[in-house]
Amino acid sequence: MERKYLIGISLIAILTLVAVENPLSNQYVMELKHKALEVSGSVAPNDLTRQIKDEAKLREIPAQDAIIDTVWKATPGYNGLKVDVEASLKNMKKEKSFNADKLVYKQIPPVKHLPDLPASPVYRGNPDKPMVSFIINVAWGNEYIPDMLATLKKHQVYATFFLEGRWVKNNPDLAKMIVDAGHEVGNHSYSHPDMRTLEPVKVREELKKTNEMIEVTTGEKVKWFAPPSGSYRDEVVNIADEMHMRTVMWSVDTIDWQKPEPHVLVERVMSKVHKGAIVLMHPTASTANSFNTLILQIKEKNLRIGTISSLVKEERIVDDIDNSSEQGNSIKKQ
């Protein structure tokens, strides 16, 4: 009798041990715990931290370094995005439950930045940045500038005007008007020569005279150079770089100097516009008359419009995320 009792006790112990070590039993216990959490609507701090960390791995976007692209030349970097675990935990502590809408993000800068790159022209912004930049080369077309400025103001859009030095000398009031409206200005040479064939001494002279003319007239220091007609050689880009200016080209051309009908110009741009696009234009009747429609259609594609300086900034645009701890995406003067 005593022997049967001992055998029974041993069997119970073995079965208990098997049940405890059984993964199915573990799963069952975990399911019970989750159901209890669902009923109570709260999560233990350690569990909540783990959930946030797990979600953070899925949502992390790596930063992109600035590079010299074989086709697009100097391409600016772009910030990555990472969940701020501590800030997110603090944001959810009151409810004690996980809520993806309350995740807090922080931007992660790249290792290599645009200024780290050797002298090379910029043809576009980062291809993942939902922004477009208008560059307006000015050596003539005075009669269209006030209307273009009014349209830009109406839509709270800022552009980069590349000014010919000689034009600034002859039209100081218009140059001031552009700067006073909050727009960026750049160097478009002094007398509109072919920079590709111009001797180095003359290249320096053209750039220096224009920078001085713009600064004395508007008070603005220039950091961008757009060669007339887009004509340059590597030596010109290097000279501009030595003078602390990066050369700017374009990825979308309005070809407005051909005087297209406004709808033709709009269709031409909209068929080619892309994230990071630099759109070349001039003060012409075609551009002035199509400007309003063009701006509206670009915005409808969820693209911002900003200056070259805004376009090449590494700051990630995260309008769809409300809780970015480091957004800084002010709409003003972009």
C-alpha positions as CSV (number, residue, x, y, z in Angstrom):
1,M,0.0,0.0,0.0
2,E,2.8,2.4,1.0
3,R,4.6,1.5,-2.3
4,K,1.5,2.3,-4.4
5,Y,1.3,5.7,-2.6
6,L,4.9,6.5,-3.4
7,I,4.5,5.6,-7.0
8,G,1.4,7.8,-7.2
9,I,3.2,10.8,-5.7
10,S,6.1,10.3,-8.2
11,L,3.7,10.2,-11.1
12,I,2.1,13.5,-10.0
13,A,5.5,15.1,-9.6
14,I,6.6,14.0,-13.1
15,L,3.4,15.2,-14.7
16,T,3.6,18.5,-12.9
17,L,7.2,19.0,-14.2
18,V,6.2,18.1,-17.8
19,A,3.4,20.6,-17.6
20,V,5.6,23.4,-16.4
21,E,8.3,22.7,-19.0
22,N,5.7,22.3,-21.8
23,P,6.0,25.2,-24.3
24,L,2.3,24.9,-25.0
25,S,1.6,25.5,-21.3
26,N,3.9,28.5,-21.4
27,Q,2.0,29.8,-24.4
28,Y,-1.3,29.3,-22.6
29,V,0.0,31.2,-19.5
30,M,1.2,34.1,-21.8
31,E,-2.2,34.2,-23.5
32,L,-3.9,34.4,-20.1
33,K,-1.6,37.3,-19.2
34,H,-2.4,39.2,-22.5
35,K,-6.1,38.7,-22.0
36,A,-5.8,40.0,-18.5
37,L,-3.9,43.1,-19.9
38,E,-6.6,43.6,-22.5
39,V,-9.3,43.5,-19.8
40,S,-7.4,45.9,-17.5
41,G,-6.3,48.1,-20.5
42,S,-2.8,48.6,-19.0
43,V,0.7,47.2,-19.5
44,A,3.4,46.7,-17.0
45,P,6.2,49.3,-17.5
46,N,8.7,46.6,-18.5
47,D,6.3,45.2,-21.1
48,L,5.5,48.6,-22.4
49,T,9.2,49.4,-22.8
50,R,9.7,46.2,-24.7
51,Q,6.7,46.8,-27.0
52,I,8.1,50.3,-27.8
53,K,11.6,48.9,-28.5
54,D,10.1,46.2,-30.8
55,E,8.1,48.8,-32.7
56,A,11.1,51.1,-32.9
57,K,13.1,48.4,-34.8
58,L,10.3,48.2,-37.4
59,R,10.0,52.0,-37.8
60,E,13.7,53.0,-38.0
61,I,14.8,54.8,-41.2
62,P,18.5,55.1,-41.7
63,A,20.1,58.4,-42.6
64,Q,21.5,58.9,-46.1
65,D,25.0,60.3,-46.5
66,A,25.7,63.1,-49.0
67,I,27.3,61.5,-52.1
68,I,28.8,62.3,-55.5
69,D,26.4,60.6,-57.9
70,T,27.7,59.5,-61.3
71,V,24.8,61.2,-63.0
72,W,23.4,63.8,-60.6
73,K,26.8,64.9,-59.1
74,A,26.7,66.4,-55.6
75,T,23.6,65.0,-53.8
76,P,22.8,66.2,-50.3
77,G,22.2,63.8,-47.4
78,Y,19.0,63.2,-45.6
79,N,18.2,62.7,-41.9
80,G,17.1,59.3,-40.8
81,L,14.3,58.7,-38.3
82,K,14.3,56.8,-35.1
83,V,11.8,56.2,-32.3
84,D,12.8,58.0,-29.1
85,V,12.1,55.1,-26.6
86,E,12.3,57.1,-23.4
87,A,10.2,60.0,-24.7
88,S,7.6,57.5,-26.1
89,L,7.4,55.7,-22.8
90,K,6.8,59.0,-21.0
91,N,4.1,59.8,-23.6
92,M,2.3,56.6,-22.8
93,K,2.8,56.3,-19.1
94,K,-0.5,58.0,-18.2
95,E,-2.6,55.5,-20.0
96,K,-0.2,52.6,-19.3
97,S,-0.9,51.1,-22.7
98,F,0.9,51.0,-26.0
99,N,-0.4,53.5,-28.6
100,A,1.5,53.8,-31.9
101,D,0.1,57.3,-32.4
102,K,2.0,58.4,-29.2
103,L,5.4,57.2,-30.4
104,V,7.9,60.1,-30.4
105,Y,10.5,60.3,-33.1
106,K,14.0,61.9,-33.4
107,Q,16.0,62.7,-36.5
108,I,19.4,61.0,-37.0
109,P,21.9,63.0,-39.1
110,P,24.1,61.4,-41.7
111,V,27.8,61.0,-41.3
112,K,28.8,62.8,-44.5
113,H,27.3,66.2,-45.3
114,L,27.2,68.3,-48.5
115,P,30.0,70.6,-47.4
116,D,32.2,67.5,-46.9
117,L,32.0,66.7,-50.6
118,P,34.6,68.0,-53.1
119,A,33.6,70.7,-55.6
120,S,30.8,69.4,-57.7
121,P,27.5,70.9,-59.1
122,V,24.1,70.3,-57.5
123,Y,21.5,69.2,-60.0
124,R,18.8,68.1,-57.5
125,G,18.1,67.7,-53.8
126,N,17.9,64.4,-52.1
127,P,15.6,62.2,-54.1
128,D,13.6,61.1,-51.0
129,K,12.9,64.7,-49.8
130,P,9.4,65.8,-50.9
131,M,10.5,69.3,-51.9
132,V,11.0,71.2,-55.1
133,S,13.0,74.4,-55.6
134,F,12.5,77.1,-58.2
135,I,15.6,78.8,-59.5
136,I,14.9,82.0,-61.4
137,N,17.8,83.3,-63.4
138,V,17.5,87.1,-63.9
139,A,19.3,89.2,-66.5
140,W,16.2,90.7,-68.1
141,G,12.4,90.4,-67.9
142,N,12.0,93.2,-65.3
143,E,8.3,93.7,-66.2
144,Y,7.4,90.2,-65.0
145,I,9.2,90.2,-61.7
146,P,6.5,92.1,-59.6
147,D,3.8,89.7,-60.7
148,M,5.9,86.7,-60.0
149,L,6.8,88.0,-56.5
150,A,3.1,88.6,-55.9
151,T,2.2,85.0,-56.8
152,L,4.9,83.6,-54.7
153,K,3.7,85.7,-51.7
154,K,0.1,84.6,-52.3
155,H,1.2,81.0,-51.9
156,Q,3.8,81.6,-49.2
157,V,6.5,80.1,-51.4
158,Y,10.1,81.1,-51.5
159,A,12.5,80.8,-54.4
160,T,16.2,81.3,-55.2
161,F,16.8,84.2,-57.7
162,F,20.2,84.0,-59.5
163,L,21.0,87.6,-60.3
164,E,23.4,88.9,-63.0
165,G,25.7,91.5,-61.5
166,R,25.2,94.0,-64.2
167,W,21.5,93.7,-63.9
168,V,21.7,94.4,-60.1
169,K,23.7,97.5,-60.8
170,N,21.1,98.8,-63.2
171,N,18.1,97.6,-61.2
172,P,18.9,98.0,-57.5
173,D,15.3,98.6,-56.5
174,L,14.1,95.3,-58.0
175,A,17.0,93.4,-56.4
176,K,16.1,94.8,-53.0
177,M,12.4,94.0,-53.7
178,I,13.3,90.3,-54.2
179,V,15.4,90.1,-51.0
180,D,12.8,92.1,-49.0
181,A,10.2,89.6,-50.0
182,G,12.2,86.9,-48.2
183,H,13.7,85.2,-51.3
184,E,17.3,83.8,-51.6
185,V,19.7,85.3,-54.1
186,G,22.6,83.8,-55.9
187,N,25.4,84.6,-58.4
188,H,24.6,84.5,-62.1
189,S,27.9,86.0,-63.3
190,Y,28.3,89.7,-64.0
191,S,27.9,90.0,-67.8
192,H,26.5,86.6,-68.8
193,P,29.6,85.2,-70.6
194,D,30.1,81.5,-71.6
195,M,31.9,80.3,-68.5
196,R,33.0,77.1,-70.2
197,T,35.4,79.0,-72.4
198,L,36.2,82.0,-70.2
199,E,39.8,82.2,-68.9
200,P,40.3,81.6,-65.1
201,V,41.2,85.2,-64.3
202,K,38.0,86.4,-66.0
203,V,35.9,83.8,-64.3
204,R,37.1,85.0,-60.9
205,E,36.4,88.6,-61.9
206,E,32.9,87.8,-63.0
207,L,32.1,86.0,-59.8
208,K,33.8,88.5,-57.5
209,K,32.1,91.6,-59.0
210,T,28.7,90.0,-58.9
211,N,29.1,89.0,-55.2
212,E,30.2,92.5,-54.3
213,M,27.4,94.1,-56.3
214,I,24.7,91.9,-54.7
215,E,26.1,92.4,-51.2
216,V,26.4,96.2,-51.4
217,T,22.9,96.5,-52.9
218,T,21.0,94.0,-50.8
219,G,23.2,93.2,-47.8
220,E,23.1,89.5,-48.7
221,K,26.2,87.3,-48.9
222,V,26.0,84.8,-51.8
223,K,26.7,81.1,-51.4
224,W,25.2,79.7,-54.7
225,F,26.4,80.1,-58.3
226,A,24.4,79.3,-61.4
227,P,26.4,79.5,-64.6
228,P,24.8,81.4,-67.5
229,S,23.1,78.9,-69.9
230,G,24.3,76.1,-67.7
231,S,27.7,76.3,-69.4
232,Y,30.7,75.4,-67.3
233,R,33.8,73.3,-67.0
234,D,35.2,71.7,-63.9
235,E,37.7,74.5,-63.4
236,V,34.8,77.0,-63.1
237,V,33.1,74.8,-60.4
238,N,36.4,74.7,-58.5
239,I,36.9,78.4,-58.7
240,A,33.3,79.0,-57.4
241,D,34.0,76.5,-54.6
242,E,37.2,78.4,-53.6
243,M,35.0,81.5,-53.3
244,H,32.7,79.6,-51.0
245,M,29.9,79.0,-53.6
246,R,28.5,75.7,-54.7
247,T,27.4,75.5,-58.3
248,V,23.7,74.9,-59.0
249,M,22.2,73.4,-62.1
250,W,18.7,71.9,-62.6
251,S,16.8,68.7,-63.2
252,V,13.6,70.2,-64.8
253,D,13.7,73.0,-67.4
254,T,10.6,75.1,-68.2
255,I,12.3,76.2,-71.5
256,D,10.3,79.4,-70.9
257,W,12.6,81.4,-73.1
258,Q,10.8,79.7,-76.1
259,K,7.6,81.6,-75.0
260,P,5.4,78.5,-74.6
261,E,1.7,78.8,-73.8
262,P,1.1,78.6,-70.1
263,H,-0.6,75.2,-70.3
264,V,2.4,73.8,-72.3
265,L,4.8,75.0,-69.6
266,V,2.8,73.5,-66.8
267,E,2.5,70.2,-68.6
268,R,6.2,70.2,-69.3
269,V,7.1,70.7,-65.7
270,M,4.5,68.4,-64.2
271,S,5.5,65.5,-66.5
272,K,9.0,65.7,-65.1
273,V,8.8,67.0,-61.6
274,H,10.1,64.7,-58.8
275,K,11.2,64.8,-55.2
276,G,14.2,67.0,-54.9
277,A,13.7,68.6,-58.3
278,I,15.3,71.9,-59.2
279,V,13.1,73.7,-61.7
280,L,14.8,76.3,-63.9
281,M,12.9,79.4,-65.0
282,H,13.2,83.1,-66.0
283,P,11.1,86.2,-65.6
284,T,9.0,85.7,-68.8
285,A,5.3,86.1,-69.7
286,S,5.0,82.3,-70.0
287,T,6.3,81.7,-66.5
288,A,4.4,84.7,-64.9
289,N,1.1,83.5,-66.5
290,S,1.5,79.9,-65.5
291,F,3.0,80.4,-62.0
292,N,-0.2,80.2,-60.0
293,T,-1.3,76.9,-61.7
294,L,2.2,75.4,-61.5
295,I,2.5,76.1,-57.8
296,L,-1.0,74.6,-57.1
297,Q,-0.3,71.5,-59.1
298,I,3.1,70.9,-57.4
299,K,1.5,71.2,-54.0
300,E,-1.2,68.8,-55.0
301,K,1.5,66.2,-55.4
302,N,2.4,66.7,-51.7
303,L,5.6,68.5,-52.6
304,R,6.9,71.5,-50.8
305,I,8.5,74.4,-52.6
306,G,11.5,76.1,-51.1
307,T,14.8,77.8,-51.7
308,I,18.0,75.9,-52.7
309,S,19.2,76.3,-49.1
310,S,16.0,74.6,-47.8
311,L,16.2,71.9,-50.5
312,V,19.7,70.8,-49.6
313,K,19.0,70.8,-45.8
314,E,19.3,67.3,-44.3
315,E,16.2,67.8,-42.1
316,R,13.6,65.2,-42.9
317,I,10.1,66.4,-43.7
318,V,7.8,64.4,-41.4
319,D,4.4,66.1,-41.7
320,D,2.6,62.8,-41.4
321,I,4.1,62.3,-37.9
322,D,2.8,64.6,-35.2
323,N,5.2,63.6,-32.4
324,S,8.6,64.2,-33.9
325,S,10.7,65.6,-31.1
326,E,13.0,67.3,-33.6
327,Q,10.8,68.2,-36.6
328,G,11.6,71.9,-36.9
329,N,9.8,71.8,-40.2
330,S,8.7,75.4,-40.2
331,I,6.8,76.3,-43.4
332,K,8.1,79.9,-43.2
333,K,10.8,80.8,-45.7
334,Q,11.6,77.4,-47.2
